[in-house]
Amino acid sequence: FKIIKDVKLGLKDADPNVRVAELNKLRNVQDPDADRLLITSLSDSDIRVKMKAIDLLGARESNFAVEPLSQLLFLRSTSDIVKLHGVAALGRIGDARGALPVMQYLEEQTDNTARGTAVFALGEIGNDKATQLLVSTADEDKSPMVRRLAKEALQKIDGELPTQHNAELASRKSEGPLPPAQKLAQARAIAQ
């Protein structure tokens, strides 16, 4: 692939904005080398590049990324915002191997946003191992938002609610490609 070669070259640029732009070119490239480049970019010195790589690995639902993303959660040198993006990406990937690191992350967090993101990610991953932690979170967490998200996550794990991952797959299969305006409307609904 010419794109892969171009991106490899662009990732050597000193300007982090150039490196971020290069990573963006990999969004729809169906090649394992694209995932490798994104995983390599997790160790970039610039936080913007790291977060772009994490977000793209999540969007690509790259199972190869579960282990390196999980490792980022436990490095003291990893900033809180990078960890938050990592948890969200693990949720988007939906691989059961991501459940334990996200559970440990949840138990260590005091911030409502971080706990809410972790609880949502556990619902998306859908691993039964998270059930007990989610039950106690739904019953005891001090934040009403986190308690509500934990209840929804439990419903997803029990199959009462579809995970966003499964709902997206079903809609892709049944509807075909969505017009851009409809995609934007769905993204806005999810963000609320």
N, C-alpha and C positions, 0 to 999 in steps of 0.2 A: 504494500500500500504506500502510495506517495504521501498520503496524509500523515501516516505514522512517522515517516522519515522527516517530513517538514516539522512536525511537532517535536520530535527529538531534538532537532536543531534549535527550534524556538525556545525550548526549555532551558537552554544554556545561556539565554539572554540575561543580562544583569538586572533588567527592569522587571519587577514582579508583575506589573500590569500586562506585559508581553507574555509572561509565563501563564498567567490566568487566561488570557485570550487563546493561547495555544491549547490549553487543556479543554477549553470550550469546544474546540474543533473535534474532540474525541467523543462528544455526547452520543452521536448516533453511529459511530464506527463499530461494526460488528467484527472485532478481531481481538483475540486474547492479548495481543501486544498492547492494545489500548488500555486494558485493565492493568497490565504490568506498569505502563507509564504512569497511570494514575496512582498506583500503589507506591511507586518510587517517589512520586511528588508528595506523599504524606510526610516525608522527611525534609521537605523544603524549608529553608530558613524563614520564609515570609508566611505569616499567618493566613493571608488572603489566598495564597496558592494552596496551602494545606486544606483550607475550608472548601475551596472549589473542587479539589481532588476528592474530598470526602463526599461532598454533595453529589458529584457526578457518579461516584461508585454506588451511592445509594440509588440514584435515579436509574442507573444501568442494572440495578439489582444483581450486582456482581458477588457471587458466592466466594470467589477468590479473596475478596476483601474482608471477610468476617474475621479472620485471625489478626491481620494487622490493625483493623479498626478496634478490635477488642483490646489489643495491647496498648493502643493510644489512651484508653480509658484509665490505665493504671500507672502511666508514667507521670511522675511529679512535675516534669518539665512541660507537660501538655496543659495549655491554658483551658480555663473553664468553658469558653465559647467553642473551642475545638472539640472538647469532650461532648458538649451538647450536640454539636453537628454529628459527631460520631455515633451517638446513641440514636439520633433520628435516622441516620443512614442504615444502621443495623436493623431498625424497625422496618424501613422500606425494603431492605433485602429479604427479610422474613425467614432467614435461615435459623433453625433451632439452635445451632452452635452459638448464636449471639445472645441467647436468653440468659445464661449464667452471668456473663460480664455486665449485662444491662441490669440484672437483679442486684449485683454487688454495687453498681453505680447508684441505683435507687436507694439502697440502704445507707450509703455514705452522704447523700445530699440533704441539705437543709433548705435550699431554694425551691420555691413552689414551681417555677418554670422548669427547672431541671427534673424535679420529681414527676411533674406532669408529662414531660416528654418521655421519660423512662417508662412510665406506666403505659402511655399510649404505644410506645415501641413494643412493650411486652405483649400487648393485645395483638399487634400486627404480626409478631413472631408466632404467637399462638401455641407456645410450648406449655404443656401441663405442669412442668416443674415450677412455673411461676405462680400457680394457683394460690398456694398458701400465703405467699408474700402479698399478692394482690388482694386476697380476702382481708388480711390484717390492715392493709393500706386503705381499703374501702371502708373498713369499720373505724379505724383509729386516726387517720391522718388529720392534721389540724386544718388543712385547706379543703374547703368544699369542692373546689375545682378538681383537685387531685383525687378526692374520694369518688366524685362522679366519673372521672376518667378510669379509675380502677374498676368500678362497677361495669363500665362499658367494656373494658379489657377482658373481664371475666366472662361477659356475655359473648365476646368474640371467641374466646378459648372454648367455651361450651358449645359454640356453633349457633347461638341464638342470633348473633349479629355477624354479618360478613366482615372480614378484615378488609381494609381499604385495598390491600394488595389483591385479594380474591375478587373484590367487587370490580376493580379496574380490569383484571383479566377477563372477567365475564362480560363486561361492557365492550371491551375490545373485540371479543369474539362475536358478540351478537350484533353490534352496531356498525362495525367497520370503522374507518377513520372518522373522527369528529371534526366538524368545522372549527376553525380557530376561535370564533366567538363563543362556541359552546364549551370548548376546553377552558377558556378564560373564566367563564361563569362557574364551571365546576371547581376550578382552582380557588376562586374567591369563596365559594361555599365551604370548601374544606378549611380554608384559612380562618374562617369565623368561629 
